[in-house]
């Protein structure tokens, strides 16, 4: 649901971290910014976790997630 959770799980060696885009939008935050920040830290620290974008509600959500750095 947030950067801290994803980062901690990536540090712990998680194969995947999941970002629930629809739920994050419902809370009033930008999920693409969160995905982008997670992608940057995973790349910068050479972690192996992949980002899954979940709670996709609209076709544009999938495009936005991919452009933000989700696999």
C-alpha positions in Angstrom: 0.0 0.0 0.0 2.9 2.4 0.5 6.6 2.9 -0.3 7.8 1.8 3.2 6.1 -1.5 3.0 7.3 -2.3 -0.5 10.9 -1.2 0.4 11.1 -3.3 3.5 9.8 -6.4 1.8 12.2 -5.9 -1.1 15.1 -5.6 1.4 13.9 -8.8 3.0 14.2 -10.5 -0.4 10.6 -10.7 -1.6 10.3 -11.8 -5.1 7.3 -9.5 -5.7 5.9 -6.3 -4.0 2.4 -5.4 -4.8 0.9 -1.9 -5.1 -2.9 -1.7 -4.9 -3.5 1.2 -7.3 -7.3 1.5 -6.9 -7.1 1.5 -3.1 -4.3 4.0 -3.1 -6.3 6.3 -5.4 -9.3 5.9 -3.0 -7.2 7.2 -0.2 -6.3 10.3 -2.2 -2.7 9.4 -3.2 -1.0 9.0 -6.5 -0.1 5.3 -7.0 2.1 6.1 -10.0 4.4 8.3 -7.8 4.6 5.4 -5.3 5.4 2.9 -8.0 8.0 5.2 -9.5 9.7 5.7 -6.1 9.7 2.0 -5.4 11.2 1.3 -8.9 14.0 3.9 -8.2 15.0 2.4 -4.9 14.9 -1.2 -6.2 17.1 -0.2 -9.1 19.4 2.0 -7.1 20.0 -0.7 -4.4 20.2 -3.5 -7.0 17.3 -5.4 -5.3 15.7 -8.2 -7.3 12.0 -7.6 -6.3 9.5 -7.1 -9.1 6.6 -4.6 -8.8 3.0 -5.9 -9.3 0.3 -3.4 -9.9 -2.9 -4.7 -8.4 -6.5 -3.3 -8.0 -6.5 -2.2 -11.6 -9.9 -0.7 -12.3 -9.5 1.0 -15.7 -7.4 0.2 -18.8 -5.5 3.4 -18.3 -4.4 2.2 -14.8 -2.4 -0.6 -16.5 -0.7 1.8 -18.8 0.1 4.2 -16.0 1.5 1.4 -13.9 3.8 0.2 -16.6 5.0 3.7 -17.4 5.7 4.2 -13.7 7.9 1.1 -13.5 5.7 -1.8 -12.6 6.3 -5.1 -14.3 
